Structure formats: C-alpha cells, structure tokens
Amino acid sequence: MTNPNYSKQQIEKILAEERFAYHRVNLPYGLHTRGRDRRRTRDLIFPQSLAGKSVLDVGSALGYFCFEAETRGATRVLGIERDVERFRQACLLKQIIGSRVEFLQRDILQHSLDEKFDYVCLLNVLHHLDDPIHAIHLLAPLAREVLIIEFPTIEDAKFCKTTRIRFPKHYNRLPLMGVSSRKATSKKTDGGQTFVFTPPALIRILQDHQPLFREVEIIDSPVRGRKIALCRK
Ligand SMILES: C[S@@+](CC[C@H](N)C(=O)[O-])C[C@H]1O[C@@H](n2cnc3c(N)ncnc32)[C@H](O)[C@@H]1O
C-alpha cells in the first residue's frame, strides 16, 4: 500500500506529531498508528470479501473498521463519529491512505440517516448511549443484511468495577440490563458507561419487543466480558 501524495518520511512525521491512540490503522509503507489491534474482531464480523457491499460504522473512532471494509471490497463506506478530535484524525488517516471512505461528524441519536446499508456496525457504542434502545430502533431499519452490535455484558470489567460485584457467570443467561456509571473508573477511561446488557436481554429487545431481525447470533468478543450480536434480516 503506497500513496504518492505522502512519502514515508511525511507519514512518520505525522505519526510522531499526532496522538492516534485508539485504533491500530494500517498505513502505506507498512506503517501503522499506535492503538488497539482489532483484527480478531474484524475477522469475526466481516466475510473475506465485501465486494460491492455498503457498510455503515456508527461510532467509527479513527475509522479502522471502515478502512478494513474498503480493503475487503466494500464500495460505499460511511463512518459516523460524534467526537470532533477522533473525526479529524479519521479524516487525516483517510488522506494518508488515499481512501474513499466518507466520514461524518455527528451524533447518531440527533441526526438520523435516510440511506440503507448492507452492513451496519455498532461496535462498543451501545454502553455510551443514554438511550441505547432508541439507537437500536433507529439503526435496525437502515441494515439491509445485518446489524452487528459489540456490547459489554454484566461481566464487563468496567461494569464490575463500578458495582464492586462480580456477578455469577450464569446471570448472563438471564434477560438483565445493568445500569452502569458515568464516572470514569480510571484515568484512561473515556467518560464511563450508561447501560450493559446480558445476551438474552438484547435478544428480547431485538426479536421479542419488536420483530426487528429474523435471526440473532451471539458470539464471544475478543474483549473479555463483551459479546457480539450478529443480527440478520
Ligand atoms: C468505545 S468507542 C468504539 C469505537 C469503535 N466502534 C470500536 O469498536 O473500535 C465508542 C465511539 O463511539 C462514539 N460515539 C458515542 N456516542 C455516539 C453517538 N451518539 N453518535 C456517534 N458516535 C458516538 C465515541 O465518540 C467513540 O469514538
């Protein structure tokens, strides 16, 4: 991967100046941003080929999943990010990569979209929202094939820290919602949490309260205490 508009030295200078802390994003000349390696999640949620598909990533942060969807052949990729700084950095990375991904800086709860996508991703965002169920109801109709939700359960480390209780594992088999805390539990955390869900609770919201999806498959997330719901139309 090379981009004639940026030399290796120019990209190294940008990497030294910017604090790209969130995602490890692949850049030209074998370079990458510092940040968490999300390849395992990518391989769980995306097929090898996304040729011709459209992908919406809500809460796209630095855009890792958008760029990877494009690499796998998606022809229309949109990342929505509320945070101004993360949005700015995603746009800078887009230029460096020479990507055609579109990024919008907006709050998904304030401005809905009138476009449908084959894949809609909502990864590790639900527990930051004041109204997560409203967000699911907004996003479900936008997904043509699948809505992918990565979410913390009551086994999530941060949730356990705020409750000071380690819930027995089998509680995750009950349809429960946990009310988490907005207070950060360490200097590193980004604004705390709102709600966590057990898998059966989320399934009830997705299929019982309203028949939003034909099938919901819950798989383990590579992040401990989290799950991934693959919600198929
Ligand atoms: C924990 S990060 C997850 C980032 C990425 N989806 C991932 O899994 O690697 C949550 C992201 O969602 C963004 N976010 C939170 N609420 C949002 C909203 N209402 N609309 C758009 N983005 C939002 C945050 O700014 C943050 O970048």
The ligand as an SDF file (V2000), in Angstrom:
LIG
                    3D

 27 29  0  0  0  0  0  0  0  0999 V2000
  -15.6600    2.8650   22.7050 C   0  0  0  0  0  0  0  0  0  0  0  0
  -15.5190    3.7160   21.1770 S   0  0  0  0  0  0  0  0  0  0  0  0
  -15.6530    2.3720   19.9940 C   0  0  0  0  0  0  0  0  0  0  0  0
  -15.0280    2.6990   18.6580 C   0  0  0  0  0  0  0  0  0  0  0  0
  -15.1540    1.6060   17.5860 C   0  0  0  0  0  0  0  0  0  0  0  0
  -16.5370    1.4190   17.2070 N   0  0  0  0  0  0  0  0  0  0  0  0
  -14.5310    0.3290   18.0330 C   0  0  0  0  0  0  0  0  0  0  0  0
  -15.2420   -0.5950   18.4600 O   0  0  0  0  0  0  0  0  0  0  0  0
  -13.3030    0.2200   17.9880 O   0  0  0  0  0  0  0  0  0  0  0  0
  -17.1190    4.4820   21.0090 C   0  0  0  0  0  0  0  0  0  0  0  0
  -17.1110    5.5620   19.9280 C   0  0  0  0  0  0  0  0  0  0  0  0
  -18.4570    5.9460   19.6490 O   0  0  0  0  0  0  0  0  0  0  0  0
  -18.5380    7.3480   19.5770 C   0  0  0  0  0  0  0  0  0  0  0  0
  -19.9210    7.7360   19.9150 N   0  0  0  0  0  0  0  0  0  0  0  0
  -20.5140    7.6460   21.1290 C   0  0  0  0  0  0  0  0  0  0  0  0
  -21.7890    8.0620   21.0620 N   0  0  0  0  0  0  0  0  0  0  0  0
  -22.0110    8.4140   19.7680 C   0  0  0  0  0  0  0  0  0  0  0  0
  -23.1510    8.9250   19.0600 C   0  0  0  0  0  0  0  0  0  0  0  0
  -24.2950    9.1680   19.7040 N   0  0  0  0  0  0  0  0  0  0  0  0
  -23.0420    9.1650   17.7330 N   0  0  0  0  0  0  0  0  0  0  0  0
  -21.8760    8.9240   17.0890 C   0  0  0  0  0  0  0  0  0  0  0  0
  -20.7590    8.4560   17.7020 N   0  0  0  0  0  0  0  0  0  0  0  0
  -20.8300    8.1950   19.0230 C   0  0  0  0  0  0  0  0  0  0  0  0
  -17.4980    7.8220   20.5950 C   0  0  0  0  0  0  0  0  0  0  0  0
  -17.0900    9.1540   20.3680 O   0  0  0  0  0  0  0  0  0  0  0  0
  -16.3690    6.8170   20.3970 C   0  0  0  0  0  0  0  0  0  0  0  0
  -15.4440    7.2050   19.4130 O   0  0  0  0  0  0  0  0  0  0  0  0
  1  2  1  0
  2  3  1  0
  2 10  1  0
  3  4  1  0
  4  5  1  0
  5  6  1  0
  5  7  1  0
  7  8  2  0
  7  9  1  0
 10 11  1  0
 11 12  1  0
 11 26  1  0
 12 13  1  0
 13 14  1  0
 13 24  1  0
 14 15  1  0
 14 23  1  0
 15 16  2  0
 16 17  1  0
 17 18  1  0
 17 23  2  0
 18 19  1  0
 18 20  2  0
 20 21  1  0
 21 22  2  0
 22 23  1  0
 24 25  1  0
 24 26  1  0
 26 27  1  0
M  CHG  2   2   1   9  -1
M  END
$$$$
